[in-house]
Amino acid sequence: MNNQNNNQNDEQKKSGEVTRRDFIKYTTGTVACISLSPMLFACGSSSTTQVAGYPIESGVVTTAVKTIKSGTTFSGTIAPKNLQNVADYDKYGYGAWSDGAGLDYEKRNDLMAAGYTYPSPTTPPKQLLRFFAITDIHITDKESPSQAIYMQPLLGMETSTYSPTMLYSTQVLDAAIQTVNALHRQNRIDFGISLGDACNSTQYNELRWYIDVIDGKVITPSSGAHAGAGSIDYQKPFKAAGLDPAIPWYQTIGNHDHFWLGSIPLDTGDLGDLRGSYTSSEVLAMGNTLVNASKIYDTTPPLYYMGVIDGSTTTGAIIKAGKVGDPGFTTPPKVVPDPDRRSLTRAEWVGEFFKTSSSPLGHGFNLVPPGREKGFACYSFVPKATVPIKVIVLDNTQREDDDSTKIHGHGFLDVARWKWLKAELAAGDAEGQLMIIASHVPIGVQPKDTFMEWFDNSENPSSIQNAVDLPGLLAELHSHPNLLLWIAGHRHVNVVKAFASDDATKPERGFWQVETSSFRDFPQQLRTFDIRLNSDYSVSIVATNVDPAVKEGTPAATARKYAVAAMQIVKAPDIFQANAPLIDPVTQEPNGTDPSIRQMPTGSYNAELFVQLSPEMKAKMQALFPVL
C-alpha cells in the first residue's frame, strides 16, 4: 500500500490516464467522442458510436447443475490486514476455484402439519409465479474521498470497508443481468426485484451506474481524475447488456442507499460536514468509527485518512491512506473532486428510479400511496393479474432522525410504515391473496448488539422509537395465514429460516424467510424463486442460487477470483452458517442453534419450501385452478 500523499497534478498525468480538462471536453457534449485505448466514451444514449460490452459464458446453468469449488491449498499465507496485497494472490494460490458438483434441493416440510406426506411426483405442480432477486450490489465509486477503505488493513477486519471486488461492481452486475436474461430465455421470468443496497454509500454516480447497467447504457465506471480509464480493465467504459425488456423489475431501499456507508446519517453534524465530504478535494479523516457500533461519532484521536483506490494500477492499490500527522500526512491528501459524487437524500434516491428506460417507470416507487412523506419507500404490487399473489415491498431501514449514535443497520418500522404493513397484510387476507414481503433487513436471525438486529431505541426515550418490537411483529405476521414468504438481503448470506406457526393446530400461520447473498462478497449470487401449486393444493417455493455466468478473461471473472480470495483470506464464517444461533425474539439473545438454518459448505443453498394454505385459500385455489 502506498501511503504517500501524492501530488494531485502528478496523479492526473500518469500513463493511460485522462486529465479532467480532457474528460470534460468529451463528456459535456454529443458532438465528438474521443477514443480511449480500444474503447470509447459514448456521447449519450443517442450516439451511434459503439462501445464494447463484456460477454458471459455460454450455457448458463444454476447451482443445481454446478457450484463453485474453492481452492484449499496455499503455498503461503496472506493475513486479513493484507487483503490489499492482490499481487500476492496468484503467488500463494488465493482466488483459485473450479467447478464443483451441483447442489441438490432439500425438501422442507417444517411448516406443514405433523405427518405431512409430499405430493405424488406423477402429478406435476402448476407454476404460479417465477421471479429473480438480487441484493446488496454495492455499486462503488472506489475513487471517492468519502470512504472507510483504510479500516480494513488498519484493523484486519472483514470486507465491508474494502475488498478488491469493489473494483468491478458495475461489471459484476452486468454479468448477473446477462445471466438473468439467459435464464429467462430458458424459462420465462415474470419479474425481478432488488432487495436494497444498490449503492455502497448513497452517491449519485453510484446509483446512476446501477440503474444504467440494468437499462443497458454505456457505463463509465470511474470518477474524479478518471485514472486508468483508457487502459485499466475495471476503469474502462463498457456497454451494459441491459435487462430483457420483457422482465419488469422493482426496487427496495437498503441502509447503504441513504446512509454514509450504510452506517451514519449524513446531516448529524457530529462528524463535521459528512455530506460535503463526498464532493470535497480532501480525503476523509476519521477514527475507528466502524469498530464500535455504539460510538459511530467518536472522533477521539488517532485519526486516519481513509484513502482511495488508484485507478491507474491494475490491482487497484490503496493510496492516500495513513495516520493524521505522520510524515506525508501533515496535510489532507487531495483528489480531483467530482460533483457526480454528491450524496443523495432518501427522496432524491427514490426520484432517480423515474429516470430510466426499463420498466416500470419508477420501478415500484410509482406505486407508493399518495400523501406520504417524501422518500416513503413502501408499496405493493400484483405481478400477474391471473394469480392471487401480492408482493409487499417494505422499507424496514432506520430513519435518519432517530438520534441513535449506533451504526444504522438495524431493522426498524416507524408508525407510518407499521400501520401501512398491517393494512397491506389485512387487505391481502380479505382479498384472498397469497403474500410475499420483500425488505432489506431480515428478521429473527441476528443477535443483540450486532447492529443488524431489530432496533431498540430505548436509550433515546424522547426520540423516535420502533413502532413494534420483534415479538409483536412476529405475532402480527403469524396472524395472516396467507403470508408465504419474507425475502431479504443485508447480511450477504443465503440463509433460509422457517418461522413455524405459533398454533400447532393451524400450520398455515407459518412462513419462510429466504435471504440472498451479495454481489460484493463470495458467493456473489442471485436467486430465482418458483412459486408452485401442488396437487394437494399446498404451495411450494423453489429457491435456487445462481452464479453469474462469468466468462474467462472478463472483469467479472476477475471479480469472482477476488471474491474467492477474500473469503479464503478473511475466512468469513457467516457465509457457511456452521452454527447459526437460534434467536430468542424477546431478548434477541442466542438460545442454542437454529435447527431450521442449514449449514452451507459451498455458501449456497437450494430448497423446495412447502407451505400449508388456510382452508379458505385452498378452496379459492381449487376454484381458480381445478386442473393442474
FITIDREN-664542 format. One record per residue (C-alpha): residue number from 1; residue in three letters; x, y, z. Coordinates in steps of 0.25 Angstrom, whole numbers, plus 5000, padded with zeros to 4 digits. Layout:
R  resi  resn     X     Y     Z
R   NUM   ala     X     Y     Z
...
This chain:
R  resi  resn     X     Y     Z
R     1   met  5000  5000  5000
R     2   asn  5005  5014  4996
R     3   asn  5004  5023  5008
R     4   gln  5010  5035  5001
R     5   asn  5002  5048  4999
R     6   asn  5004  5049  4984
R     7   asn  5003  5062  4977
R     8   gln  4989  5063  4971
R     9   asn  4994  5069  4958
R    10   asp  5004  5057  4956
R    11   glu  4993  5047  4959
R    12   gln  4986  5053  4947
R    13   lys  4997  5051  4937
R    14   lys  5000  5036  4940
R    15   ser  5001  5028  4928
R    16   gly  4988  5024  4922
R    17   glu  4980  5034  4930
R    18   val  4971  5045  4925
R    19   thr  4972  5059  4930
R    20   arg  4960  5065  4936
R    21   arg  4960  5076  4925
R    22   asp  4960  5066  4914
R    23   phe  4950  5058  4921
R    24   ile  4940  5070  4922
R    25   lys  4943  5073  4907
R    26   tyr  4937  5060  4902
R    27   thr  4927  5057  4913
R    28   thr  4919  5070  4913
R    29   gly  4914  5069  4898
R    30   thr  4909  5060  4888
R    31   val  4917  5064  4876
R    32   ala  4930  5057  4877
R    33   cys  4935  5045  4884
R    34   ile  4950  5043  4887
R    35   ser  4956  5029  4887
R    36   leu  4962  5023  4900
R    37   ser  4971  5011  4896
R    38   pro  4962  5001  4889
R    39   met  4949  5007  4896
R    40   leu  4941  5019  4895
R    41   phe  4933  5028  4903
R    42   ala  4919  5029  4898
R    43   cys  4913  5043  4896
R    44   gly  4900  5040  4901
R    45   ser  4889  5029  4899
R    46   ser  4886  5034  4885
R    47   ser  4900  5033  4880
R    48   thr  4903  5024  4868
R    49   thr  4917  5021  4874
R    50   gln  4918  5007  4879
R    51   val  4925  5003  4892
R    52   ala  4929  4989  4894
R    53   gly  4922  4980  4905
R    54   tyr  4926  4968  4912
R    55   pro  4920  4955  4909
R    56   ile  4917  4944  4919
R    57   glu  4919  4929  4918
R    58   ser  4910  4921  4909
R    59   gly  4901  4910  4914
R    60   val  4896  4917  4926
R    61   val  4892  4908  4938
R    62   thr  4889  4909  4952
R    63   thr  4895  4903  4965
R    64   ala  4886  4891  4963
R    65   val  4896  4887  4952
R    66   lys  4909  4892  4957
R    67   thr  4915  4900  4968
R    68   ile  4928  4908  4971
R    69   lys  4938  4899  4978
R    70   ser  4948  4908  4985
R    71   gly  4963  4904  4986
R    72   thr  4968  4900  4999
R    73   thr  4983  4899  4997
R    74   phe  4992  4911  4998
R    75   ser  5007  4912  4997
R    76   gly  5008  4924  5007
R    77   thr  4999  4932  5016
R    78   ile  4992  4945  5014
R    79   ala  4987  4952  5027
R    80   pro  4974  4959  5027
R    81   lys  4980  4972  5029
R    82   asn  4988  4970  5016
R    83   leu  4976  4967  5007
R    84   gln  4980  4979  4998
R    85   asn  4992  4971  4994
R    86   val  4985  4966  4982
R    87   ala  4998  4963  4974
R    88   asp  5001  4952  4984
R    89   tyr  4988  4945  4981
R    90   asp  4994  4937  4970
R    91   lys  5007  4935  4977
R    92   tyr  5001  4928  4988
R    93   gly  4989  4921  4981
R    94   tyr  4978  4930  4986
R    95   gly  4966  4932  4978
R    96   ala  4967  4918  4971
R    97   trp  4954  4911  4969
R    98   ser  4948  4900  4960
R    99   asp  4934  4895  4956
R   100   gly  4928  4887  4967
R   101   ala  4916  4877  4967
R   102   gly  4902  4882  4966
R   103   leu  4894  4885  4979
R   104   asp  4882  4877  4982
R   105   tyr  4869  4883  4986
R   106   glu  4865  4880  5000
R   107   lys  4850  4877  5002
R   108   arg  4846  4885  5015
R   109   asn  4833  4882  5022
R   110   asp  4836  4890  5034
R   111   leu  4823  4898  5033
R   112   met  4814  4886  5030
R   113   ala  4805  4878  5039
R   114   ala  4810  4866  5046
R   115   gly  4811  4854  5037
R   116   tyr  4810  4862  5024
R   117   thr  4813  4854  5012
R   118   tyr  4819  4861  5000
R   119   pro  4810  4861  4987
R   120   ser  4812  4850  4977
R   121   pro  4822  4854  4967
R   122   thr  4813  4847  4956
R   123   thr  4805  4860  4956
R   124   pro  4813  4872  4952
R   125   pro  4811  4885  4960
R   126   lys  4805  4897  4954
R   127   gln  4815  4909  4952
R   128   leu  4808  4921  4958
R   129   leu  4820  4931  4958
R   130   arg  4835  4932  4955
R   131   phe  4844  4943  4959
R   132   phe  4858  4946  4962
R   133   ala  4864  4954  4973
R   134   ile  4877  4961  4974
R   135   thr  4882  4969  4986
R   136   asp  4894  4977  4992
R   137   ile  4900  4980  4979
R   138   his  4908  4991  4986
R   139   ile  4912  4999  4973
R   140   thr  4924  5006  4978
R   141   asp  4931  5019  4974
R   142   lys  4945  5014  4978
R   143   glu  4952  5027  4976
R   144   ser  4942  5035  4985
R   145   pro  4949  5043  4996
R   146   ser  4938  5039  5006
R   147   gln  4940  5025  5009
R   148   ala  4946  5016  5020
R   149   ile  4955  5008  5012
R   150   tyr  4967  5009  5022
R   151   met  4959  5002  5033
R   152   gln  4961  4988  5026
R   153   pro  4976  4988  5026
R   154   leu  4977  4996  5039
R   155   leu  4969  4986  5047
R   156   gly  4969  4973  5039
R   157   met  4954  4974  5039
R   158   glu  4944  4967  5029
R   159   thr  4941  4973  5015
R   160   ser  4931  4983  5018
R   161   thr  4940  4995  5016
R   162   tyr  4950  4989  5006
R   163   ser  4950  4977  4997
R   164   pro  4957  4976  4983
R   165   thr  4943  4972  4978
R   166   met  4939  4987  4979
R   167   leu  4948  4990  4967
R   168   tyr  4937  4982  4958
R   169   ser  4924  4985  4964
R   170   thr  4918  4990  4951
R   171   gln  4923  4979  4943
R   172   val  4918  4968  4952
R   173   leu  4904  4974  4952
R   174   asp  4905  4974  4937
R   175   ala  4909  4959  4936
R   176   ala  4898  4956  4946
R   177   ile  4887  4963  4938
R   178   gln  4892  4955  4925
R   179   thr  4891  4942  4933
R   180   val  4876  4946  4937
R   181   asn  4873  4949  4922
R   182   ala  4879  4935  4918
R   183   leu  4870  4928  4929
R   184   his  4858  4936  4924
R   185   arg  4860  4930  4910
R   186   gln  4860  4916  4917
R   187   asn  4848  4918  4925
R   188   arg  4840  4931  4926
R   189   ile  4843  4940  4938
R   190   asp  4831  4949  4942
R   191   phe  4838  4960  4949
R   192   gly  4851  4963  4957
R   193   ile  4853  4970  4970
R   194   ser  4865  4976  4976
R   195   leu  4865  4976  4991
R   196   gly  4874  4988  4995
R   197   asp  4888  4994  4996
R   198   ala  4889  4997  4981
R   199   cys  4899  5007  4985
R   200   asn  4911  5006  4994
R   201   ser  4909  5020  5000
R   202   thr  4897  5027  4994
R   203   gln  4905  5034  4984
R   204   tyr  4898  5040  4971
R   205   asn  4908  5034  4962
R   206   glu  4907  5020  4969
R   207   leu  4892  5020  4967
R   208   arg  4893  5024  4953
R   209   trp  4903  5013  4949
R   210   tyr  4893  5003  4956
R   211   ile  4881  5008  4948
R   212   asp  4888  5010  4935
R   213   val  4894  4996  4936
R   214   ile  4880  4990  4937
R   215   asp  4876  5000  4926
R   216   gly  4887  4995  4917
R   217   lys  4894  5008  4916
R   218   val  4909  5011  4913
R   219   ile  4916  5011  4927
R   220   thr  4928  5020  4931
R   221   pro  4932  5013  4944
R   222   ser  4942  5024  4949
R   223   ser  4941  5038  4955
R   224   gly  4949  5050  4958
R   225   ala  4962  5049  4950
R   226   his  4957  5036  4943
R   227   ala  4971  5030  4945
R   228   gly  4973  5018  4936
R   229   ala  4960  5020  4928
R   230   gly  4967  5017  4915
R   231   ser  4976  5005  4920
R   232   ile  4971  4998  4933
R   233   asp  4960  4988  4931
R   234   tyr  4952  4992  4943
R   235   gln  4952  5007  4939
R   236   lys  4949  5005  4924
R   237   pro  4935  5010  4919
R   238   phe  4927  4998  4914
R   239   lys  4913  4996  4908
R   240   ala  4904  4988  4918
R   241   ala  4895  4978  4912
R   242   gly  4882  4982  4920
R   243   leu  4871  4974  4925
R   244   asp  4862  4968  4915
R   245   pro  4850  4978  4913
R   246   ala  4840  4967  4916
R   247   ile  4844  4966  4930
R   248   pro  4839  4977  4939
R   249   trp  4848  4980  4951
R   250   tyr  4845  4986  4965
R   251   gln  4854  4993  4975
R   252   thr  4855  4992  4991
R   253   ile  4863  5002  4999
R   254   gly  4874  4998  5007
R   255   asn  4882  5005  5018
R   256   his  4894  5007  5009
R   257   asp  4885  5014  5000
R   258   his  4882  5026  5009
R   259   phe  4893  5026  5020
R   260   trp  4908  5028  5019
R   261   leu  4914  5014  5016
R   262   gly  4900  5009  5022
R   263   ser  4904  5014  5035
R   264   ile  4903  5028  5038
R   265   pro  4892  5039  5035
R   266   leu  4898  5050  5026
R   267   asp  4893  5062  5033
R   268   thr  4896  5060  5048
R   269   gly  4908  5069  5049
R   270   asp  4915  5061  5059
R   271   leu  4926  5057  5049
R   272   gly  4926  5070  5042
R   273   asp  4921  5072  5028
R   274   leu  4920  5058  5025
R   275   arg  4911  5061  5013
R   276   gly  4921  5071  5008
R   277   ser  4932  5061  5009
R   278   tyr  4926  5054  4996
R   279   thr  4930  5065  4987
R   280   ser  4942  5070  4994
R   281   ser  4956  5070  4989
R   282   glu  4961  5065  5002
R   283   val  4961  5050  5007
R   284   leu  4952  5048  5019
R   285   ala  4959  5046  5032
R   286   met  4953  5039  5044
R   287   gly  4955  5030  5055
R   288   asn  4951  5015  5058
R   289   thr  4937  5019  5055
R   290   leu  4932  5006  5050
R   291   val  4939  4997  5060
R   292   asn  4930  5001  5072
R   293   ala  4915  5001  5067
R   294   ser  4911  5008  5080
R   295   lys  4920  5020  5077
R   296   ile  4920  5023  5062
R   297   tyr  4922  5038  5065
R   298   asp  4935  5036  5073
R   299   thr  4945  5045  5068
R   300   thr  4956  5043  5078
R   301   pro  4970  5043  5072
R   302   pro  4977  5036  5066
R   303   leu  4970  5039  5053
R   304   tyr  4973  5033  5040
R   305   tyr  4972  5038  5025
R   306   met  4963  5027  5019
R   307   gly  4969  5026  5005
R   308   val  4964  5024  4991
R   309   ile  4967  5014  4980
R   310   asp  4978  5017  4970
R   311   gly  4970  5014  4957
R   312   ser  4983  5015  4949
R   313   thr  4988  5002  4956
R   314   thr  4984  4988  4950
R   315   thr  4981  4983  4964
R   316   gly  4974  4996  4970
R   317   ala  4985  5000  4980
R   318   ile  4980  5007  4993
R   319   ile  4987  5021  4993
R   320   lys  4985  5034  5001
R   321   ala  4983  5026  5014
R   322   gly  4990  5027  5027
R   323   lys  4990  5033  5041
R   324   val  4988  5048  5042
R   325   gly  5001  5055  5046
R   326   asp  5010  5045  5041
R   327   pro  5021  5048  5031
R   328   gly  5014  5050  5017
R   329   phe  5000  5053  5025
R   330   thr  5003  5066  5031
R   331   thr  4992  5072  5022
R   332   pro  4980  5065  5016
R   333   pro  4983  5057  5003
R   334   lys  4976  5062  4991
R   335   val  4967  5056  4980
R   336   val  4961  5063  4968
R   337   pro  4946  5066  4973
R   338   asp  4934  5061  4965
R   339   pro  4920  5067  4966
R   340   asp  4914  5054  4962
R   341   arg  4919  5048  4975
R   342   arg  4909  5056  4983
R   343   ser  4901  5049  4993
R   344   leu  4886  5047  4991
R   345   thr  4875  5049  5001
R   346   arg  4865  5038  5002
R   347   ala  4855  5045  4994
R   348   glu  4865  5048  4983
R   349   trp  4870  5034  4983
R   350   val  4855  5029  4980
R   351   gly  4854  5040  4970
R   352   glu  4865  5034  4961
R   353   phe  4857  5022  4958
R   354   phe  4847  5030  4950
R   355   lys  4859  5034  4941
R   356   thr  4860  5020  4934
R   357   ser  4858  5013  4920
R   358   ser  4854  5000  4926
R   359   ser  4840  4997  4932
R   360   pro  4832  5000  4940
R   361   leu  4835  5015  4941
R   362   gly  4839  5017  4956
R   363   his  4841  5002  4958
R   364   gly  4831  5001  4968
R   365   phe  4832  5015  4975
R   366   asn  4821  5020  4965
R   367   leu  4812  5011  4974
R   368   val  4815  5018  4987
R   369   pro  4802  5022  4993
R   370   pro  4799  5037  4991
R   371   gly  4800  5047  5003
R   372   arg  4812  5040  5009
R   373   glu  4825  5048  5013
R   374   lys  4836  5050  5003
R   375   gly  4844  5037  5002
R   376   phe  4834  5028  5007
R   377   ala  4838  5015  5000
R   378   cys  4827  5005  5003
R   379   tyr  4818  4999  4992
R   380   ser  4811  4987  4988
R   381   phe  4808  4980  4974
R   382   val  4802  4968  4968
R   383   pro  4811  4962  4958
R   384   lys  4801  4954  4950
R   385   ala  4786  4958  4949
R   386   thr  4782  4943  4948
R   387   val  4790  4939  4960
R   388   pro  4785  4944  4974
R   389   ile  4799  4947  4979
R   390   lys  4803  4961  4985
R   391   val  4817  4966  4987
R   392   ile  4818  4975  4999
R   393   val  4831  4984  4998
R   394   leu  4835  4988  5011
R   395   asp  4845  4999  5015
R   396   asn  4850  4994  5029
R   397   thr  4863  5002  5030
R   398   gln  4865  5012  5041
R   399   arg  4861  5027  5040
R   400   glu  4871  5038  5039
R   401   asp  4865  5046  5050
R   402   asp  4865  5035  5061
R   403   asp  4876  5041  5069
R   404   ser  4883  5028  5071
R   405   thr  4899  5028  5071
R   406   lys  4900  5014  5067
R   407   ile  4902  5008  5053
R   408   his  4889  5010  5045
R   409   gly  4888  4995  5040
R   410   his  4876  4991  5049
R   411   gly  4862  4986  5045
R   412   phe  4852  4997  5048
R   413   leu  4838  5002  5045
R   414   asp  4833  5015  5049
R   415   val  4818  5017  5052
R   416   ala  4814  5021  5038
R   417   arg  4821  5008  5032
R   418   trp  4816  4999  5043
R   419   lys  4801  5004  5040
R   420   trp  4803  5002  5025
R   421   leu  4809  4988  5027
R   422   lys  4797  4983  5035
R   423   ala  4787  4989  5026
R   424   glu  4794  4982  5014
R   425   leu  4794  4969  5021
R   426   ala  4780  4970  5025
R   427   ala  4776  4974  5011
R   428   gly  4783  4962  5005
R   429   asp  4775  4953  5014
R   430   ala  4762  4960  5011
R   431   glu  4764  4959  4996
R   432   gly  4769  4945  4996
R   433   gln  4783  4948  4992
R   434   leu  4796  4940  4996
R   435   met  4806  4949  5000
R   436   ile  4821  4951  4999
R   437   ile  4829  4962  5008
R   438   ala  4841  4968  5001
R   439   ser  4850  4976  5010
R   440   his  4865  4979  5012
R   441   val  4867  4975  5027
R   442   pro  4863  4961  5031
R   443   ile  4857  4957  5044
R   444   gly  4860  4948  5055
R   445   val  4874  4944  5051
R   446   gln  4883  4953  5057
R   447   pro  4887  4954  5072
R   448   lys  4886  4967  5080
R   449   asp  4898  4977  5079
R   450   thr  4902  4973  5065
R   451   phe  4895  4985  5059
R   452   met  4887  4977  5049
R   453   glu  4876  4972  5059
R   454   trp  4862  4978  5062
R   455   phe  4865  4993  5066
R   456   asp  4863  4996  5081
R   457   asn  4864  5012  5083
R   458   ser  4860  5012  5098
R   459   glu  4873  5019  5101
R   460   asn  4867  5031  5094
R   461   pro  4853  5031  5100
R   462   ser  4850  5045  5095
R   463   ser  4853  5041  5080
R   464   ile  4846  5033  5070
R   465   gln  4844  5018  5075
R   466   asn  4842  5006  5067
R   467   ala  4827  5004  5066
R   468   val  4827  4990  5069
R   469   asp  4837  4980  5076
R   470   leu  4841  4967  5069
R   471   pro  4831  4958  5077
R   472   gly  4820  4968  5073
R   473   leu  4824  4967  5059
R   474   leu  4824  4952  5058
R   475   ala  4811  4952  5065
R   476   glu  4805  4960  5054
R   477   leu  4811  4952  5043
R   478   his  4806  4939  5049
R   479   ser  4792  4945  5049
R   480   his  4792  4946  5034
R   481   pro  4791  4931  5029
R   482   asn  4793  4936  5014
R   483   leu  4807  4941  5017
R   484   leu  4816  4931  5009
R   485   leu  4830  4937  5010
R   486   trp  4839  4948  5015
R   487   ile  4851  4951  5005
R   488   ala  4863  4960  5009
R   489   gly  4877  4963  5007
R   490   his  4886  4971  5016
R   491   arg  4895  4960  5023
R   492   his  4901  4955  5010
R   493   val  4897  4941  5012
R   494   asn  4888  4930  5006
R   495   val  4880  4927  5019
R   496   val  4867  4920  5019
R   497   lys  4859  4920  5032
R   498   ala  4846  4914  5036
R   499   phe  4836  4923  5045
R   500   ala  4827  4911  5049
R   501   ser  4813  4914  5053
R   502   asp  4810  4919  5067
R   503   asp  4798  4910  5067
R   504   ala  4801  4895  5064
R   505   thr  4786  4893  5060
R   506   lys  4788  4904  5049
R   507   pro  4800  4901  5041
R   508   glu  4796  4911  5031
R   509   arg  4801  4922  5041
R   510   gly  4815  4919  5038
R   511   phe  4824  4926  5027
R   512   trp  4838  4924  5021
R   513   gln  4849  4935  5021
R   514   val  4859  4934  5010
R   515   glu  4872  4943  5010
R   516   thr  4880  4945  4997
R   517   ser  4895  4947  4997
R   518   ser  4903  4960  4992
R   519   phe  4910  4962  4979
R   520   arg  4921  4968  4987
R   521   asp  4925  4956  4995
R   522   phe  4926  4941  4992
R   523   pro  4918  4934  4987
R   524   gln  4913  4946  4979
R   525   gln  4900  4940  4975
R   526   leu  4885  4944  4971
R   527   arg  4873  4935  4974
R   528   thr  4861  4930  4966
R   529   phe  4848  4927  4972
R   530   asp  4838  4918  4966
R   531   ile  4824  4918  4973
R   532   arg  4817  4905  4970
R   533   leu  4803  4900  4973
R   534   asn  4804  4885  4977
R   535   ser  4794  4874  4974
R   536   asp  4789  4874  4989
R   537   tyr  4788  4889  4988
R   538   ser  4799  4893  4997
R   539   val  4809  4903  4991
R   540   ser  4824  4900  4988
R   541   ile  4834  4911  4988
R   542   val  4846  4906  4980
R   543   ala  4858  4915  4983
R   544   thr  4871  4914  4975
R   545   asn  4884  4920  4976
R   546   val  4890  4925  4963
R   547   asp  4905  4929  4960
R   548   pro  4907  4939  4949
R   549   ala  4912  4932  4937
R   550   val  4925  4940  4936
R   551   lys  4934  4938  4924
R   552   glu  4949  4935  4926
R   553   gly  4957  4948  4923
R   554   thr  4946  4958  4926
R   555   pro  4946  4967  4938
R   556   ala  4934  4960  4945
R   557   ala  4943  4947  4944
R   558   thr  4954  4955  4952
R   559   ala  4944  4959  4962
R   560   arg  4940  4945  4965
R   561   lys  4955  4941  4967
R   562   tyr  4956  4953  4976
R   563   ala  4943  4949  4984
R   564   val  4948  4935  4986
R   565   ala  4962  4940  4990
R   566   ala  4955  4950  5000
R   567   met  4947  4939  5006
R   568   gln  4959  4930  5007
R   569   ile  4968  4941  5014
R   570   val  4957  4947  5023
R   571   lys  4950  4933  5026
R   572   ala  4936  4939  5028
R   573   pro  4929  4928  5035
R   574   asp  4915  4934  5033
R   575   ile  4916  4930  5019
R   576   phe  4915  4915  5022
R   577   gln  4906  4916  5034
R   578   ala  4913  4906  5042
R   579   asn  4905  4909  5055
R   580   ala  4894  4919  5053
R   581   pro  4889  4924  5066
R   582   leu  4874  4922  5070
R   583   ile  4870  4936  5074
R   584   asp  4860  4938  5085
R   585   pro  4850  4949  5080
R   586   val  4848  4955  5094
R   587   thr  4863  4957  5097
R   588   gln  4869  4955  5083
R   589   glu  4880  4947  5090
R   590   pro  4885  4934  5085
R   591   asn  4878  4922  5091
R   592   gly  4885  4910  5085
R   593   thr  4886  4906  5070
R   594   asp  4875  4909  5060
R   595   pro  4870  4895  5054
R   596   ser  4863  4901  5042
R   597   ile  4876  4908  5037
R   598   arg  4885  4898  5030
R   599   gln  4900  4898  5029
R   600   met  4905  4902  5015
R   601   pro  4918  4896  5011
R   602   thr  4918  4904  4998
R   603   gly  4912  4916  5003
R   604   ser  4899  4913  4995
R   605   tyr  4886  4906  4998
R   606   asn  4875  4901  4989
R   607   ala  4862  4897  4995
R   608   glu  4847  4893  4992
R   609   leu  4839  4900  5003
R   610   phe  4825  4895  5006
R   611   val  4814  4904  5011
R   612   gln  4801  4900  5016
R   613   leu  4789  4908  5011
R   614   ser  4777  4912  5020
R   615   pro  4764  4905  5017
R   616   glu  4759  4917  5011
R   617   met  4771  4920  5002
R   618   lys  4771  4905  4998
R   619   ala  4757  4906  4993
R   620   lys  4760  4918  4985
R   621   met  4772  4912  4978
R   622   gln  4763  4899  4975
R   623   ala  4753  4908  4969
R   624   leu  4763  4916  4961
R   625   phe  4771  4904  4957
R   626   pro  4762  4892  4957
R   627   val  4772  4884  4948
R   628   leu  4787  4885  4950
